[in-house]
Structures are given as C-alpha cells and as structure tokens.
Amino acid sequence: MEIPDQIIIKGKKWEIKKLTKDDPETNKIDGEADLGNKIIKLNTDLDHDQLLITIIHELLHVIFYNHKLRLKLRTEEKYVDIFSKDLVKILLNKKNKKLNNAIKELL
C-alpha cells in the first residue's frame, strides 16, 4: 500500500508524515493529527487493520476540526475511536462484500 505524502481536505493541503516504530515520535502513538500545522502523522509499521483504523481515526479528527465541532479532548477521542473502529469492522466484514464492491465502484 502506498500512502501519499499529502492529501487535500476542504481545499487545503495536509501533509502525511510517515513514521515507523523506531521514530521517537511514535513512542506512544499510532497516529496524530497536528491540526495547527495541517500534518497527519501515521505509524506505517502498524498491521493492515490497525493502520486503516488509524488513518480513518486521524481523518475524523480533521473533520471535527474543520466543522468546528469542539469537544473536550477525551470526549472527541472517545467518539473518533468508536466511529473509526466500527467503520473498519463494517468495511472488513466479509458478509459486506457487496457494500465494499459498491464503494469501490463509487470511488
């Protein structure tokens, strides 16, 4: 899987900073959204499912930020964690193959 160096969200460039487990910045994180600097940090050494969850998790933080959905950090983290994990479970569920195929066609 090739992770891009940048993405566009609401017309703004966001840098994707790819980290590994050996980087000091990944000491205690799988990912992080640096909202002020428009940088999304990802530990690319994660397994497939965890990396997918982490990418969606950090994108949800950006969406919350862009829509000025200001919550206490713990509350936002709780919601983002639930949404990202459940969405990945739905998408990876083999019983939802038709959904996955429909999404791929729509993309």
PALO-700720 format. One record per atom (N, C-alpha, C): residue number from 1; residue in three letters; atom name; x, y, z. Coordinates in steps of 0.001 Angstrom, whole numbers, plus 500000, padded with zeros to 6 digits. Layout:
// PALO-700720
@resi: NUM; resn: ALA; name: CA; px: X; py: Y; pz: Z
...
//
This chain:
// PALO-700720
@resi: 1; resn: MET; name: N; px: 500849; py: 498824; pz: 500000
@resi: 1; resn: MET; name: CA; px: 500000; py: 500000; pz: 500000
@resi: 1; resn: MET; name: C; px: 500896; py: 501241; pz: 500000
@resi: 2; resn: GLU; name: N; px: 500581; py: 502126; pz: 499104
@resi: 2; resn: GLU; name: CA; px: 501341; py: 503365; pz: 499042
@resi: 2; resn: GLU; name: C; px: 500536; py: 504483; pz: 499690
@resi: 3; resn: ILE; name: N; px: 501080; py: 505043; pz: 500741
@resi: 3; resn: ILE; name: CA; px: 500425; py: 506147; pz: 501440
@resi: 3; resn: ILE; name: C; px: 500961; py: 507447; pz: 500850
@resi: 4; resn: PRO; name: N; px: 500067; py: 508353; pz: 500460
@resi: 4; resn: PRO; name: CA; px: 500526; py: 509597; pz: 499822
@resi: 4; resn: PRO; name: C; px: 501258; py: 510502; pz: 500808
@resi: 5; resn: ASP; name: N; px: 502042; py: 511429; pz: 500253
@resi: 5; resn: ASP; name: CA; px: 502758; py: 512406; pz: 501079
@resi: 5; resn: ASP; name: C; px: 501860; py: 513559; pz: 501507
@resi: 6; resn: GLN; name: N; px: 500779; py: 513745; pz: 500757
@resi: 6; resn: GLN; name: CA; px: 499827; py: 514794; pz: 501126
@resi: 6; resn: GLN; name: C; px: 498451; py: 514448; pz: 500587
@resi: 7; resn: ILE; name: N; px: 497448; py: 515050; pz: 501223
@resi: 7; resn: ILE; name: CA; px: 496074; py: 514904; pz: 500759
@resi: 7; resn: ILE; name: C; px: 495413; py: 516281; pz: 500810
@resi: 8; resn: ILE; name: N; px: 494288; py: 516410; pz: 500122
@resi: 8; resn: ILE; name: CA; px: 493537; py: 517662; pz: 500121
@resi: 8; resn: ILE; name: C; px: 492250; py: 517434; pz: 500910
@resi: 9; resn: ILE; name: N; px: 492029; py: 518288; pz: 501894
@resi: 9; resn: ILE; name: CA; px: 490815; py: 518236; pz: 502706
@resi: 9; resn: ILE; name: C; px: 490229; py: 519650; pz: 502735
@resi: 10; resn: LYS; name: N; px: 489004; py: 519781; pz: 502236
@resi: 10; resn: LYS; name: CA; px: 488328; py: 521083; pz: 502147
@resi: 10; resn: LYS; name: C; px: 489207; py: 522122; pz: 501456
@resi: 11; resn: GLY; name: N; px: 489874; py: 521706; pz: 500375
@resi: 11; resn: GLY; name: CA; px: 490680; py: 522619; pz: 499573
@resi: 11; resn: GLY; name: C; px: 492047; py: 522956; pz: 500144
@resi: 12; resn: LYS; name: N; px: 492405; py: 522358; pz: 501269
@resi: 12; resn: LYS; name: CA; px: 493706; py: 522650; pz: 501904
@resi: 12; resn: LYS; name: C; px: 494591; py: 521420; pz: 501872
@resi: 13; resn: LYS; name: N; px: 495876; py: 521647; pz: 501650
@resi: 13; resn: LYS; name: CA; px: 496842; py: 520549; pz: 501651
@resi: 13; resn: LYS; name: C; px: 497182; py: 520146; pz: 503082
@resi: 14; resn: TRP; name: N; px: 497155; py: 518857; pz: 503318
@resi: 14; resn: TRP; name: CA; px: 497572; py: 518283; pz: 504586
@resi: 14; resn: TRP; name: C; px: 498728; py: 517342; pz: 504297
@resi: 15; resn: GLU; name: N; px: 499820; py: 517524; pz: 505007
@resi: 15; resn: GLU; name: CA; px: 500980; py: 516651; pz: 504855
@resi: 15; resn: GLU; name: C; px: 500720; py: 515340; pz: 505593
@resi: 16; resn: ILE; name: N; px: 501139; py: 514254; pz: 504984
@resi: 16; resn: ILE; name: CA; px: 501117; py: 512959; pz: 505656
@resi: 16; resn: ILE; name: C; px: 502563; py: 512651; pz: 506035
@resi: 17; resn: LYS; name: N; px: 502816; py: 512595; pz: 507316
@resi: 17; resn: LYS; name: CA; px: 504156; py: 512291; pz: 507809
@resi: 17; resn: LYS; name: C; px: 504192; py: 510821; pz: 508208
@resi: 18; resn: LYS; name: N; px: 504944; py: 510038; pz: 507447
@resi: 18; resn: LYS; name: CA; px: 505018; py: 508597; pz: 507684
@resi: 18; resn: LYS; name: C; px: 506134; py: 508304; pz: 508674
@resi: 19; resn: LEU; name: N; px: 505754; py: 507685; pz: 509765
@resi: 19; resn: LEU; name: CA; px: 506700; py: 507331; pz: 510818
@resi: 19; resn: LEU; name: C; px: 506803; py: 505814; pz: 510907
@resi: 20; resn: THR; name: N; px: 507835; py: 505352; pz: 511572
@resi: 20; resn: THR; name: CA; px: 507995; py: 503923; pz: 511844
@resi: 20; resn: THR; name: C; px: 508064; py: 503726; pz: 513346
@resi: 21; resn: LYS; name: N; px: 508038; py: 502480; pz: 513759
@resi: 21; resn: LYS; name: CA; px: 508073; py: 502195; pz: 515202
@resi: 21; resn: LYS; name: C; px: 509362; py: 502683; pz: 515848
@resi: 22; resn: ASP; name: N; px: 510409; py: 502895; pz: 515054
@resi: 22; resn: ASP; name: CA; px: 511689; py: 503350; pz: 515594
@resi: 22; resn: ASP; name: C; px: 511776; py: 504864; pz: 515769
@resi: 23; resn: ASP; name: N; px: 510838; py: 505610; pz: 515174
@resi: 23; resn: ASP; name: CA; px: 510838; py: 507061; pz: 515320
@resi: 23; resn: ASP; name: C; px: 510447; py: 507443; pz: 516741
@resi: 24; resn: PRO; name: N; px: 511166; py: 508390; pz: 517332
@resi: 24; resn: PRO; name: CA; px: 510802; py: 508832; pz: 518689
@resi: 24; resn: PRO; name: C; px: 509365; py: 509361; pz: 518770
@resi: 25; resn: GLU; name: N; px: 508859; py: 509927; pz: 517683
@resi: 25; resn: GLU; name: CA; px: 507503; py: 510482; pz: 517675
@resi: 25; resn: GLU; name: C; px: 506426; py: 509407; pz: 517804
@resi: 26; resn: THR; name: N; px: 506747; py: 508153; pz: 517496
@resi: 26; resn: THR; name: CA; px: 505742; py: 507087; pz: 517576
@resi: 26; resn: THR; name: C; px: 505821; py: 506344; pz: 518899
@resi: 27; resn: ASN; name: N; px: 506562; py: 506891; pz: 519833
@resi: 27; resn: ASN; name: CA; px: 506751; py: 506238; pz: 521123
@resi: 27; resn: ASN; name: C; px: 505444; py: 505765; pz: 521738
@resi: 28; resn: LYS; name: N; px: 504434; py: 506611; pz: 521717
@resi: 28; resn: LYS; name: CA; px: 503184; py: 506244; pz: 522375
@resi: 28; resn: LYS; name: C; px: 501968; py: 506489; pz: 521492
@resi: 29; resn: ILE; name: N; px: 502165; py: 506656; pz: 520186
@resi: 29; resn: ILE; name: CA; px: 501034; py: 506933; pz: 519310
@resi: 29; resn: ILE; name: C; px: 501054; py: 506034; pz: 518076
@resi: 30; resn: ASP; name: N; px: 499856; py: 505760; pz: 517569
@resi: 30; resn: ASP; name: CA; px: 499733; py: 505103; pz: 516268
@resi: 30; resn: ASP; name: C; px: 499587; py: 506168; pz: 515190
@resi: 31; resn: GLY; name: N; px: 498991; py: 507284; pz: 515569
@resi: 31; resn: GLY; name: CA; px: 498798; py: 508396; pz: 514654
@resi: 31; resn: GLY; name: C; px: 498489; py: 509650; pz: 515432
@resi: 32; resn: GLU; name: N; px: 498540; py: 510766; pz: 514722
@resi: 32; resn: GLU; name: CA; px: 498260; py: 512042; pz: 515369
@resi: 32; resn: GLU; name: C; px: 497907; py: 513064; pz: 514299
@resi: 33; resn: ALA; name: N; px: 496910; py: 513882; pz: 514570
@resi: 33; resn: ALA; name: CA; px: 496557; py: 514978; pz: 513678
@resi: 33; resn: ALA; name: C; px: 497049; py: 516271; pz: 514315
@resi: 34; resn: ASP; name: N; px: 498053; py: 516876; pz: 513695
@resi: 34; resn: ASP; name: CA; px: 498558; py: 518174; pz: 514125
@resi: 34; resn: ASP; name: C; px: 497715; py: 519209; pz: 513375
@resi: 35; resn: LEU; name: N; px: 496643; py: 519623; pz: 514006
@resi: 35; resn: LEU; name: CA; px: 495637; py: 520454; pz: 513353
@resi: 35; resn: LEU; name: C; px: 496163; py: 521831; pz: 512975
@resi: 36; resn: GLY; name: N; px: 496981; py: 522417; pz: 513820
@resi: 36; resn: GLY; name: CA; px: 497511; py: 523757; pz: 513552
@resi: 36; resn: GLY; name: C; px: 498451; py: 523795; pz: 512361
@resi: 37; resn: ASN; name: N; px: 499221; py: 522739; pz: 512174
@resi: 37; resn: ASN; name: CA; px: 500204; py: 522693; pz: 511087
@resi: 37; resn: ASN; name: C; px: 499747; py: 521869; pz: 509889
@resi: 38; resn: LYS; name: N; px: 498528; py: 521335; pz: 509959
@resi: 38; resn: LYS; name: CA; px: 497955; py: 520516; pz: 508885
@resi: 38; resn: LYS; name: C; px: 498870; py: 519336; pz: 508522
@resi: 39; resn: ILE; name: N; px: 499225; py: 518574; pz: 509567
@resi: 39; resn: ILE; name: CA; px: 500061; py: 517390; pz: 509392
@resi: 39; resn: ILE; name: C; px: 499356; py: 516200; pz: 510048
@resi: 40; resn: ILE; name: N; px: 499273; py: 515108; pz: 509312
@resi: 40; resn: ILE; name: CA; px: 498746; py: 513862; pz: 509859
@resi: 40; resn: ILE; name: C; px: 499915; py: 512892; pz: 509955
@resi: 41; resn: LYS; name: N; px: 500206; py: 512478; pz: 511180
@resi: 41; resn: LYS; name: CA; px: 501313; py: 511546; pz: 511414
@resi: 41; resn: LYS; name: C; px: 500757; py: 510135; pz: 511519
@resi: 42; resn: LEU; name: N; px: 501402; py: 509208; pz: 510826
@resi: 42; resn: LEU; name: CA; px: 500963; py: 507816; pz: 510831
@resi: 42; resn: LEU; name: C; px: 502136; py: 506895; pz: 511074
@resi: 43; resn: ASN; name: N; px: 501968; py: 505948; pz: 511996
@resi: 43; resn: ASN; name: CA; px: 502957; py: 504896; pz: 512198
@resi: 43; resn: ASN; name: C; px: 502693; py: 503838; pz: 511125
@resi: 44; resn: THR; name: N; px: 503528; py: 503805; pz: 510112
@resi: 44; resn: THR; name: CA; px: 503306; py: 502908; pz: 508975
@resi: 44; resn: THR; name: C; px: 503743; py: 501473; pz: 509265
@resi: 45; resn: ASP; name: N; px: 504265; py: 501212; pz: 510440
@resi: 45; resn: ASP; name: CA; px: 504641; py: 499846; pz: 510828
@resi: 45; resn: ASP; name: C; px: 503468; py: 499060; pz: 511413
@resi: 46; resn: LEU; name: N; px: 502311; py: 499694; pz: 511521
@resi: 46; resn: LEU; name: CA; px: 501141; py: 499013; pz: 512060
@resi: 46; resn: LEU; name: C; px: 500665; py: 497943; pz: 511082
@resi: 47; resn: ASP; name: N; px: 499961; py: 496942; pz: 511603
@resi: 47; resn: ASP; name: CA; px: 499397; py: 495940; pz: 510688
@resi: 47; resn: ASP; name: C; px: 498266; py: 496589; pz: 509888
@resi: 48; resn: HIS; name: N; px: 497845; py: 495905; pz: 508829
@resi: 48; resn: HIS; name: CA; px: 496869; py: 496438; pz: 507876
@resi: 48; resn: HIS; name: C; px: 495633; py: 497027; pz: 508552
@resi: 49; resn: ASP; name: N; px: 494969; py: 496241; pz: 509380
@resi: 49; resn: ASP; name: CA; px: 493722; py: 496692; pz: 510000
@resi: 49; resn: ASP; name: C; px: 493943; py: 497879; pz: 510922
@resi: 50; resn: GLN; name: N; px: 495010; py: 497824; pz: 511718
@resi: 50; resn: GLN; name: CA; px: 495277; py: 498921; pz: 512655
@resi: 50; resn: GLN; name: C; px: 495662; py: 500205; pz: 511908
@resi: 51; resn: LEU; name: N; px: 496388; py: 500075; pz: 510801
@resi: 51; resn: LEU; name: CA; px: 496738; py: 501258; pz: 510011
@resi: 51; resn: LEU; name: C; px: 495472; py: 501866; pz: 509398
@resi: 52; resn: LEU; name: N; px: 494565; py: 501046; pz: 508905
@resi: 52; resn: LEU; name: CA; px: 493317; py: 501537; pz: 508347
@resi: 52; resn: LEU; name: C; px: 492501; py: 502267; pz: 509416
@resi: 53; resn: ILE; name: N; px: 492396; py: 501678; pz: 510588
@resi: 53; resn: ILE; name: CA; px: 491698; py: 502335; pz: 511705
@resi: 53; resn: ILE; name: C; px: 492356; py: 503670; pz: 512030
@resi: 54; resn: THR; name: N; px: 493676; py: 503693; pz: 512063
@resi: 54; resn: THR; name: CA; px: 494415; py: 504910; pz: 512425
@resi: 54; resn: THR; name: C; px: 494214; py: 506007; pz: 511382
@resi: 55; resn: ILE; name: N; px: 494251; py: 505655; pz: 510109
@resi: 55; resn: ILE; name: CA; px: 494032; py: 506661; pz: 509062
@resi: 55; resn: ILE; name: C; px: 492641; py: 507267; pz: 509207
@resi: 56; resn: ILE; name: N; px: 491630; py: 506439; pz: 509344
@resi: 56; resn: ILE; name: CA; px: 490262; py: 506937; pz: 509489
@resi: 56; resn: ILE; name: C; px: 490127; py: 507747; pz: 510775
@resi: 57; resn: HIS; name: N; px: 490732; py: 507277; pz: 511847
@resi: 57; resn: HIS; name: CA; px: 490700; py: 507966; pz: 513139
@resi: 57; resn: HIS; name: C; px: 491230; py: 509396; pz: 512999
@resi: 58; resn: GLU; name: N; px: 492388; py: 509534; pz: 512378
@resi: 58; resn: GLU; name: CA; px: 493000; py: 510868; pz: 512249
@resi: 58; resn: GLU; name: C; px: 492196; py: 511746; pz: 511290
@resi: 59; resn: LEU; name: N; px: 491646; py: 511163; pz: 510226
@resi: 59; resn: LEU; name: CA; px: 490801; py: 511942; pz: 509320
@resi: 59; resn: LEU; name: C; px: 489556; py: 512448; pz: 510041
@resi: 60; resn: LEU; name: N; px: 489007; py: 511648; pz: 510936
@resi: 60; resn: LEU; name: CA; px: 487848; py: 512093; pz: 511715
@resi: 60; resn: LEU; name: C; px: 488206; py: 513269; pz: 512617
@resi: 61; resn: HIS; name: N; px: 489404; py: 513279; pz: 513189
@resi: 61; resn: HIS; name: CA; px: 489831; py: 514442; pz: 513977
@resi: 61; resn: HIS; name: C; px: 489853; py: 515690; pz: 513099
@resi: 62; resn: VAL; name: N; px: 490357; py: 515554; pz: 511880
@resi: 62; resn: VAL; name: CA; px: 490409; py: 516690; pz: 510957
@resi: 62; resn: VAL; name: C; px: 488991; py: 517156; pz: 510616
@resi: 63; resn: ILE; name: N; px: 488084; py: 516225; pz: 510388
@resi: 63; resn: ILE; name: CA; px: 486694; py: 516577; pz: 510086
@resi: 63; resn: ILE; name: C; px: 486067; py: 517321; pz: 511265
@resi: 64; resn: PHE; name: N; px: 486268; py: 516825; pz: 512468
@resi: 64; resn: PHE; name: CA; px: 485766; py: 517524; pz: 513661
@resi: 64; resn: PHE; name: C; px: 486310; py: 518953; pz: 513692
@resi: 65; resn: TYR; name: N; px: 487617; py: 519101; pz: 513466
@resi: 65; resn: TYR; name: CA; px: 488288; py: 520403; pz: 513485
@resi: 65; resn: TYR; name: C; px: 487718; py: 521332; pz: 512406
@resi: 66; resn: ASN; name: N; px: 487591; py: 520826; pz: 511189
@resi: 66; resn: ASN; name: CA; px: 487115; py: 521653; pz: 510081
@resi: 66; resn: ASN; name: C; px: 485682; py: 522123; pz: 510267
@resi: 67; resn: HIS; name: N; px: 484886; py: 521350; pz: 510970
@resi: 67; resn: HIS; name: CA; px: 483495; py: 521719; pz: 511198
@resi: 67; resn: HIS; name: C; px: 483280; py: 522387; pz: 512560
@resi: 68; resn: LYS; name: N; px: 484411; py: 522721; pz: 513187
@resi: 68; resn: LYS; name: CA; px: 484371; py: 523417; pz: 514483
@resi: 68; resn: LYS; name: C; px: 483538; py: 522670; pz: 515518
@resi: 69; resn: LEU; name: N; px: 483616; py: 521350; pz: 515476
@resi: 69; resn: LEU; name: CA; px: 482935; py: 520517; pz: 516458
@resi: 69; resn: LEU; name: C; px: 483858; py: 520394; pz: 517673
@resi: 70; resn: ARG; name: N; px: 483791; py: 521377; pz: 518518
@resi: 70; resn: ARG; name: CA; px: 484688; py: 521442; pz: 519665
@resi: 70; resn: ARG; name: C; px: 484135; py: 520632; pz: 520833
@resi: 71; resn: LEU; name: N; px: 484838; py: 519590; pz: 521158
@resi: 71; resn: LEU; name: CA; px: 484501; py: 518763; pz: 522296
@resi: 71; resn: LEU; name: C; px: 485720; py: 518698; pz: 523200
@resi: 72; resn: LYS; name: N; px: 485505; py: 518310; pz: 524428
@resi: 72; resn: LYS; name: CA; px: 486643; py: 518050; pz: 525288
@resi: 72; resn: LYS; name: C; px: 487461; py: 516939; pz: 524637
@resi: 73; resn: LEU; name: N; px: 488766; py: 517014; pz: 524781
@resi: 73; resn: LEU; name: CA; px: 489645; py: 516065; pz: 524097
@resi: 73; resn: LEU; name: C; px: 489264; py: 514622; pz: 524370
@resi: 74; resn: ARG; name: N; px: 488981; py: 514296; pz: 525613
@resi: 74; resn: ARG; name: CA; px: 488628; py: 512906; pz: 525958
@resi: 74; resn: ARG; name: C; px: 487329; py: 512478; pz: 525277
@resi: 75; resn: THR; name: N; px: 486370; py: 513401; pz: 525200
@resi: 75; resn: THR; name: CA; px: 485093; py: 513090; pz: 524562
@resi: 75; resn: THR; name: C; px: 485283; py: 512897; pz: 523062
@resi: 76; resn: GLU; name: N; px: 486012; py: 513820; pz: 522427
@resi: 76; resn: GLU; name: CA; px: 486272; py: 513691; pz: 520990
@resi: 76; resn: GLU; name: C; px: 487013; py: 512395; pz: 520707
@resi: 77; resn: GLU; name: N; px: 488017; py: 512094; pz: 521497
@resi: 77; resn: GLU; name: CA; px: 488805; py: 510881; pz: 521292
@resi: 77; resn: GLU; name: C; px: 487919; py: 509638; pz: 521398
@resi: 78; resn: LYS; name: N; px: 487001; py: 509652; pz: 522347
@resi: 78; resn: LYS; name: CA; px: 486088; py: 508522; pz: 522519
@resi: 78; resn: LYS; name: C; px: 485224; py: 508325; pz: 521278
@resi: 79; resn: TYR; name: N; px: 484611; py: 509419; pz: 520779
@resi: 79; resn: TYR; name: CA; px: 483756; py: 509313; pz: 519595
@resi: 79; resn: TYR; name: C; px: 484550; py: 508897; pz: 518364
@resi: 80; resn: VAL; name: N; px: 485676; py: 509534; pz: 518141
@resi: 80; resn: VAL; name: CA; px: 486505; py: 509230; pz: 516975
@resi: 80; resn: VAL; name: C; px: 486962; py: 507774; pz: 517019
@resi: 81; resn: ASP; name: N; px: 487310; py: 507303; pz: 518190
@resi: 81; resn: ASP; name: CA; px: 487753; py: 505915; pz: 518341
@resi: 81; resn: ASP; name: C; px: 486618; py: 504937; pz: 518012
@resi: 82; resn: ILE; name: N; px: 485438; py: 505196; pz: 518542
@resi: 82; resn: ILE; name: CA; px: 484278; py: 504331; pz: 518265
@resi: 82; resn: ILE; name: C; px: 483957; py: 504330; pz: 516773
@resi: 83; resn: PHE; name: N; px: 483866; py: 505524; pz: 516179
@resi: 83; resn: PHE; name: CA; px: 483491; py: 505625; pz: 514767
@resi: 83; resn: PHE; name: C; px: 484507; py: 504933; pz: 513864
@resi: 84; resn: SER; name: N; px: 485795; py: 505171; pz: 514104
@resi: 84; resn: SER; name: CA; px: 486823; py: 504602; pz: 513223
@resi: 84; resn: SER; name: C; px: 486858; py: 503079; pz: 513337
@resi: 85; resn: LYS; name: N; px: 486807; py: 502549; pz: 514547
@resi: 85; resn: LYS; name: CA; px: 486860; py: 501097; pz: 514726
@resi: 85; resn: LYS; name: C; px: 485612; py: 500413; pz: 514150
@resi: 86; resn: ASP; name: N; px: 484452; py: 500983; pz: 514405
@resi: 86; resn: ASP; name: CA; px: 483222; py: 500366; pz: 513903
@resi: 86; resn: ASP; name: C; px: 483133; py: 500453; pz: 512382
@resi: 87; resn: LEU; name: N; px: 483542; py: 501561; pz: 511811
@resi: 87; resn: LEU; name: CA; px: 483522; py: 501692; pz: 510356
@resi: 87; resn: LEU; name: C; px: 484435; py: 500655; pz: 509704
@resi: 88; resn: VAL; name: N; px: 485621; py: 500464; pz: 510254
@resi: 88; resn: VAL; name: CA; px: 486543; py: 499466; pz: 509709
@resi: 88; resn: VAL; name: C; px: 485964; py: 498060; pz: 509863
@resi: 89; resn: LYS; name: N; px: 485334; py: 497776; pz: 510994
@resi: 89; resn: LYS; name: CA; px: 484697; py: 496457; pz: 511174
@resi: 89; resn: LYS; name: C; px: 483634; py: 496215; pz: 510107
@resi: 90; resn: ILE; name: N; px: 482845; py: 497224; pz: 509824
@resi: 90; resn: ILE; name: CA; px: 481803; py: 497096; pz: 508793
@resi: 90; resn: ILE; name: C; px: 482444; py: 496850; pz: 507433
@resi: 91; resn: LEU; name: N; px: 483463; py: 497625; pz: 507105
@resi: 91; resn: LEU; name: CA; px: 484095; py: 497520; pz: 505791
@resi: 91; resn: LEU; name: C; px: 484866; py: 496221; pz: 505601
@resi: 92; resn: LEU; name: N; px: 485438; py: 495687; pz: 506670
@resi: 92; resn: LEU; name: CA; px: 486236; py: 494467; pz: 506554
@resi: 92; resn: LEU; name: C; px: 485421; py: 493187; pz: 506735
@resi: 93; resn: ASN; name: N; px: 484174; py: 493323; pz: 507129
@resi: 93; resn: ASN; name: CA; px: 483326; py: 492155; pz: 507335
@resi: 93; resn: ASN; name: C; px: 483053; py: 491490; pz: 505985
@resi: 94; resn: LYS; name: N; px: 483460; py: 490230; pz: 505858
@resi: 94; resn: LYS; name: CA; px: 483299; py: 489504; pz: 504602
@resi: 94; resn: LYS; name: C; px: 481834; py: 489397; pz: 504171
@resi: 95; resn: LYS; name: N; px: 480921; py: 489486; pz: 505118
@resi: 95; resn: LYS; name: CA; px: 479499; py: 489433; pz: 504789
@resi: 95; resn: LYS; name: C; px: 479030; py: 490714; pz: 504097
@resi: 96; resn: ASN; name: N; px: 479866; py: 491750; pz: 504117
@resi: 96; resn: ASN; name: CA; px: 479526; py: 493025; pz: 503489
@resi: 96; resn: ASN; name: C; px: 480265; py: 493219; pz: 502167
@resi: 97; resn: LYS; name: N; px: 480562; py: 492121; pz: 501493
@resi: 97; resn: LYS; name: CA; px: 481323; py: 492185; pz: 500245
@resi: 97; resn: LYS; name: C; px: 480637; py: 493080; pz: 499208
@resi: 98; resn: LYS; name: N; px: 479301; py: 493002; pz: 499116
@resi: 98; resn: LYS; name: CA; px: 478577; py: 493828; pz: 498145
@resi: 98; resn: LYS; name: C; px: 478742; py: 495314; pz: 498460
@resi: 99; resn: LEU; name: N; px: 478739; py: 495649; pz: 499746
@resi: 99; resn: LEU; name: CA; px: 478969; py: 497043; pz: 500142
@resi: 99; resn: LEU; name: C; px: 480359; py: 497490; pz: 499706
@resi: 100; resn: ASN; name: N; px: 481362; py: 496665; pz: 499974
@resi: 100; resn: ASN; name: CA; px: 482733; py: 497003; pz: 499584
@resi: 100; resn: ASN; name: C; px: 482846; py: 497187; pz: 498078
@resi: 101; resn: ASN; name: N; px: 482215; py: 496293; pz: 497314
@resi: 101; resn: ASN; name: CA; px: 482257; py: 496404; pz: 495861
@resi: 101; resn: ASN; name: C; px: 481565; py: 497684; pz: 495389
@resi: 102; resn: ALA; name: N; px: 480447; py: 498023; pz: 496018
@resi: 102; resn: ALA; name: CA; px: 479729; py: 499250; pz: 495656
@resi: 102; resn: ALA; name: C; px: 480583; py: 500486; pz: 495948
@resi: 103; resn: ILE; name: N; px: 481243; py: 500492; pz: 497092
@resi: 103; resn: ILE; name: CA; px: 482104; py: 501628; pz: 497456
@resi: 103; resn: ILE; name: C; px: 483250; py: 501747; pz: 496462
@resi: 104; resn: LYS; name: N; px: 483888; py: 500631; pz: 496114
@resi: 104; resn: LYS; name: CA; px: 484985; py: 500664; pz: 495127
@resi: 104; resn: LYS; name: C; px: 484500; py: 501218; pz: 493801
@resi: 105; resn: GLU; name: N; px: 483308; py: 500809; pz: 493358
@resi: 105; resn: GLU; name: CA; px: 482761; py: 501316; pz: 492099
@resi: 105; resn: GLU; name: C; px: 482476; py: 502804; pz: 492183
@resi: 106; resn: LEU; name: N; px: 481991; py: 503253; pz: 493337
@resi: 106; resn: LEU; name: CA; px: 481688; py: 504677; pz: 493510
@resi: 106; resn: LEU; name: C; px: 482946; py: 505525; pz: 493540
@resi: 107; resn: LEU; name: N; px: 484053; py: 504952; pz: 494009
@resi: 107; resn: LEU; name: CA; px: 485312; py: 505694; pz: 494051
@resi: 107; resn: LEU; name: C; px: 485903; py: 505777; pz: 492668
//
